[in-house]
Amino acid sequence: MRKAPQHVLVIGGGIIGLSIAYRLATRGAHVTLVDRGIPGHECTWAAGGMLAPTCEGEVADRALVALGYDSLHRYHAWVSELESLTGLDCCLGSGETLLVATDHDERGQTEHMARLITNKGGHVERLHLDDARAMAPLLTPRLTLAYRVQGDRWIEPRALCQALVEALHRMNVDVRENHEATCQDFVMADAVVLACGAWHDLLKHSPSDSPFTLAGEVDTPTFVRAGCGRVGGGANGHFSLGIRPIRGQTVHLTGASLLNHVVRTPRVYLVPRRDGVVIGATSEEQGFDRTSPAGGVYELLRYGIQTVPALYELHFSEVAVGFRSATKDHMPVLDKVPQSSIYVATGHYRDGILLAPASADHMAEMIMTGEKPDAIEPFSWRAQ
Ligand SMILES: Cc1cc2nc3c(=O)[nH]c(=O)nc-3n(C[C@H](O)[C@H](O)[C@H](O)COP(=O)(O)OP(=O)(O)OC[C@H]3O[C@@H](n4cnc5c(N)ncnc54)[C@H](O)[C@@H]3O)c2cc1C
């Protein structure tokens, strides 16, 4: 009979690695989490925090939408669990998504977005403009069309990460910041989870004392150190999944809580914060360039203020830059590398905040029992 792993090493402390580490710890595993920076401070730091299974992207993959709803339905209980363990507020909002057109030009695209959401299985209700204003009184007087997307929520990703890190400390998880995984980390673990987001494909270029060099730079499928078995995935035993970074910028404004609902137009979205609003988001393929072109920031501010003019009075606080992890088909990978004890949870692209609780629960189930849940069957290992 298969024994559940005793000690699991999680590499990467974004929302995905943190959530998996937490769920593994609650299921009795001894967990170490390493991040080469500060946990939660990469892509997760820039995220808006929309929990909206049907609003993001043109792709209408049924399995992904189903995983999104699966995750959304887990959110309330998961957040309550974290809040009662840590005493911290994860700032889970109760508002839904309002889809609006703020001028004549946006009408057609807004109708198209509403159709797309319906095709994906979302529930969209056309609103009388007075009802939209009752939900978000500071919306522009120039509003021409409004829909409500039922069931969507939002959360503050930074508050959620803070609670997750605190929960890991309370569960005695060994959290190592500013720490790149070493061979010694690997030796002590009998299962490893790779949750490095957009940096996944760079693992094979890690320094020579890293286990990933062994996996990536020899011709034959390679041996990873004690307990982890043999890496057979990919023609050369590489971990490569063809992941590319998609840069995204969000503008953070503070000073007052102006919204309770996410407001989306074809050009921008506005996500509420306890003390302000986040305007998102750009989408650029510029590798790992962390600069913020002024044009993108200008457009976010311009269309954000066009949608809710009162944003003009808030304080400019920050432009956050994050790198979304995109696979070729824009679907995540939630699986085990064949013939190894290495697990992969990456490629969450635009939906990692939404997908965190379901990804964590299903990955922990697979790692602890050896059985892969049906819900993540469509997100299997697809080495390049
Ligand atoms: C502008 C923007 C807005 C977004 N808005 C939303 C939204 O509203 N809703 C939503 O659901 N999603 C949203 N997303 C997507 C979401 O932010 C991501 O899908 C999610 O944060 C991915 O989490 P992650 O843990 O995989 O990656 P990350 O948060 O990037 O974490 C990866 C971690 O791995 C660490 N790491 C990498 N390599 C190594 C290594 N070799 N050793 C140790 N550590 C390593 C990094 O330091 C990093 O901390 C948005 C993204 C962006 C950019």
Ligand as a Chemical Component Dictionary entry (heavy atoms), coordinates in Angstrom:
data_LIG
# 
_chem_comp.id                   LIG 
_chem_comp.type                 NON-POLYMER 
_chem_comp.pdbx_formal_charge   0 
_chem_comp.three_letter_code    LIG 
# 
loop_
_chem_comp_atom.comp_id 
_chem_comp_atom.atom_id 
_chem_comp_atom.alt_atom_id 
_chem_comp_atom.type_symbol 
_chem_comp_atom.charge 
_chem_comp_atom.model_Cartn_x 
_chem_comp_atom.model_Cartn_y 
_chem_comp_atom.model_Cartn_z 
_chem_comp_atom.pdbx_ordinal 
LIG C1  C1  C 0 -2.063 42.494 -13.288 1  
LIG C2  C2  C 0 -2.598 41.170 -12.861 2  
LIG C3  C3  C 0 -3.916 41.077 -12.417 3  
LIG C4  C4  C 0 -4.428 39.828 -12.031 4  
LIG N1  N1  N 0 -5.718 39.766 -11.566 5  
LIG C5  C5  C 0 -6.228 38.570 -11.183 6  
LIG C6  C6  C 0 -7.541 38.490 -10.659 7  
LIG O1  O1  O 0 -8.241 39.495 -10.526 8  
LIG N2  N2  N 0 -8.027 37.254 -10.305 9  
LIG C7  C7  C 0 -7.282 36.112 -10.434 10 
LIG O2  O2  O 0 -7.785 35.030 -10.116 11 
LIG N3  N3  N 0 -6.019 36.177 -10.916 12 
LIG C8  C8  C 0 -5.472 37.365 -11.288 13 
LIG N4  N4  N 0 -4.212 37.439 -11.791 14 
LIG C9  C9  C 0 -3.447 36.192 -11.952 15 
LIG C10 C10 C 0 -2.857 35.749 -10.624 16 
LIG O3  O3  O 0 -2.217 36.853 -10.017 17 
LIG C11 C11 C 0 -1.841 34.627 -10.865 18 
LIG O4  O4  O 0 -2.450 33.578 -11.606 19 
LIG C12 C12 C 0 -1.340 34.069 -9.537  20 
LIG O5  O5  O 0 -0.838 35.093 -8.710  21 
LIG C13 C13 C 0 -0.256 33.036 -9.789  22 
LIG O6  O6  O 0 0.235  32.615 -8.539  23 
LIG P1  P1  P 0 1.548  31.742 -8.479  24 
LIG O7  O7  O 0 1.711  31.346 -7.063  25 
LIG O8  O8  O 0 1.487  30.655 -9.514  26 
LIG O9  O9  O 0 2.709  32.722 -8.990  27 
LIG P2  P2  P 0 3.518  33.885 -8.222  28 
LIG O10 O10 O 0 2.638  34.698 -7.370  29 
LIG O11 O11 O 0 4.320  34.590 -9.256  30 
LIG O12 O12 O 0 4.484  33.068 -7.262  31 
LIG C14 C14 C 0 5.557  32.287 -7.745  32 
LIG C15 C15 C 0 6.615  32.313 -6.647  33 
LIG O13 O13 O 0 7.654  31.394 -6.974  34 
LIG C16 C16 C 0 8.885  31.940 -6.532  35 
LIG N5  N5  N 0 9.950  31.290 -7.270  36 
LIG C17 C17 C 0 10.152 31.270 -8.614  37 
LIG N6  N6  N 0 11.234 30.521 -8.919  38 
LIG C18 C18 C 0 11.730 30.052 -7.738  39 
LIG C19 C19 C 0 12.831 29.231 -7.388  40 
LIG N7  N7  N 0 13.646 28.710 -8.307  41 
LIG N8  N8  N 0 13.049 28.951 -6.064  42 
LIG C20 C20 C 0 12.242 29.463 -5.102  43 
LIG N9  N9  N 0 11.172 30.261 -5.394  44 
LIG C21 C21 C 0 10.910 30.548 -6.685  45 
LIG C22 C22 C 0 8.754  33.432 -6.839  46 
LIG O14 O14 O 0 9.654  34.187 -6.029  47 
LIG C23 C23 C 0 7.289  33.690 -6.510  48 
LIG O15 O15 O 0 7.087  34.171 -5.195  49 
LIG C24 C24 C 0 -3.640 38.667 -12.136 50 
LIG C25 C25 C 0 -2.324 38.763 -12.559 51 
LIG C26 C26 C 0 -1.799 40.011 -12.909 52 
LIG C27 C27 C 0 -0.364 40.107 -13.341 53 
# 
loop_
_chem_comp_bond.comp_id 
_chem_comp_bond.atom_id_1 
_chem_comp_bond.atom_id_2 
_chem_comp_bond.value_order 
_chem_comp_bond.pdbx_ordinal 
LIG C1  C2  SING 1  
LIG C2  C3  SING 2  
LIG C2  C26 DOUB 3  
LIG C3  C4  DOUB 4  
LIG C4  N1  SING 5  
LIG C4  C24 SING 6  
LIG N1  C5  DOUB 7  
LIG C5  C6  SING 8  
LIG C5  C8  SING 9  
LIG C6  O1  DOUB 10 
LIG C6  N2  SING 11 
LIG N2  C7  SING 12 
LIG C7  O2  DOUB 13 
LIG C7  N3  SING 14 
LIG N3  C8  DOUB 15 
LIG C8  N4  SING 16 
LIG N4  C9  SING 17 
LIG N4  C24 SING 18 
LIG C9  C10 SING 19 
LIG C10 O3  SING 20 
LIG C10 C11 SING 21 
LIG C11 O4  SING 22 
LIG C11 C12 SING 23 
LIG C12 O5  SING 24 
LIG C12 C13 SING 25 
LIG C13 O6  SING 26 
LIG O6  P1  SING 27 
LIG P1  O7  DOUB 28 
LIG P1  O8  SING 29 
LIG P1  O9  SING 30 
LIG O9  P2  SING 31 
LIG P2  O10 DOUB 32 
LIG P2  O11 SING 33 
LIG P2  O12 SING 34 
LIG O12 C14 SING 35 
LIG C14 C15 SING 36 
LIG C15 O13 SING 37 
LIG C15 C23 SING 38 
LIG O13 C16 SING 39 
LIG C16 N5  SING 40 
LIG C16 C22 SING 41 
LIG N5  C17 SING 42 
LIG N5  C21 SING 43 
LIG C17 N6  DOUB 44 
LIG N6  C18 SING 45 
LIG C18 C19 SING 46 
LIG C18 C21 DOUB 47 
LIG C19 N7  SING 48 
LIG C19 N8  DOUB 49 
LIG N8  C20 SING 50 
LIG C20 N9  DOUB 51 
LIG N9  C21 SING 52 
LIG C22 O14 SING 53 
LIG C22 C23 SING 54 
LIG C23 O15 SING 55 
LIG C24 C25 DOUB 56 
LIG C25 C26 SING 57 
LIG C26 C27 SING 58 
# 
